[in-house]
């Protein structure tokens, strides 16, 4: 797929985006969930080899290329690796799946009810490498924990500022200001978040677009103005701690949003499953998430 074909796939595809981008501190937990104990690896290289093997098994499963997964978000090491004898991005595109890369370097300490992204000194080099590797877009995450106007404004401003660097590099940014689903003031705060995002979208230069990855809102349909905004290619939803069933149910009440789940997609997969068992479990999850997305 070329850039135009990938843009069309994301804009109109009937399916969802798989989040395969656990990294650093979240990787051991993901491996334990998959049935790989800490004693089975030693050191970062062995750890990432284990998680890459899991991701490669997912990507090469027949159901993953069924057409219901339209995109996949990768960690840098997954992008750098090989799947089915090919660079990961090529293996995905061969299956009709548009590749994205996680570019943030984690979260700063909480201030004003939010966690901004840490400084991203490696971003220029990573963007250059991502373009060379055939990535279509990027993803970067901040977190909102309270309805604090100053904090929410800072989160959105930072996301769009970095988004401009990503657009300039020729990639599509997924802007992700996650709202903590446990926050007591989520209804009020999500309304503030919507207003801030709309302000920045309206200020984008003509011809530029971004994607948005947001928590499934407490008020169903809240983000319809974002879904319909001409400067938004697609709005995707994170599960944010909801169970798969709950996340899919809530998502189905938000027309135009599609899923970008990680745990909800992978939570029932185990290293010890036979290929037939693995493919059946993964296929069931893909069907459920895709159905909620369309």
HELIX and SHEET records of a PDB file:
HELIX    1   1 UNK A    3  UNK A   12  1                                  10    
HELIX    2   2 UNK A   24  UNK A   26  5                                   3    
HELIX    3   3 UNK A   27  UNK A   34  1                                   8    
HELIX    4   4 UNK A   38  UNK A   40  5                                   3    
HELIX    5   5 UNK A   44  UNK A   60  1                                  17    
HELIX    6   6 UNK A   62  UNK A   65  5                                   4    
HELIX    7   7 UNK A   76  UNK A   80  1                                   5    
HELIX    8   8 UNK A   88  UNK A   94  1                                   7    
HELIX    9   9 UNK A  123  UNK A  132  1                                  10    
HELIX   10  10 UNK A  149  UNK A  168  1                                  20    
HELIX   11  11 UNK A  186  UNK A  203  1                                  18    
HELIX   12  12 UNK A  224  UNK A  227  1                                   4    
HELIX   13  13 UNK A  244  UNK A  251  1                                   8    
HELIX   14  14 UNK A  263  UNK A  266  1                                   4    
HELIX   15  15 UNK A  275  UNK A  293  1                                  19    
SHEET    1   A 5 UNK A  16  UNK A  20  0                                        
SHEET    2   A 5 UNK A  69  UNK A  74  1                                        
SHEET    3   A 5 UNK A  98  UNK A 102  1                                        
SHEET    4   A 5 UNK A 137  UNK A 144  1                                        
SHEET    5   A 5 UNK A 114  UNK A 115 -1                                        
SHEET    1   B 8 UNK A  16  UNK A  20  0                                        
SHEET    2   B 8 UNK A  69  UNK A  74  1                                        
SHEET    3   B 8 UNK A  98  UNK A 102  1                                        
SHEET    4   B 8 UNK A 137  UNK A 144  1                                        
SHEET    5   B 8 UNK A 172  UNK A 179  1                                        
SHEET    6   B 8 UNK A 210  UNK A 215  1                                        
SHEET    7   B 8 UNK A 232  UNK A 238  1                                        
SHEET    8   B 8 UNK A 257  UNK A 259  1                                        
SHEET    1   C 2 UNK A  82  UNK A  83  0                                        
SHEET    2   C 2 UNK A  86  UNK A  87 -1                                        
END                                                                             
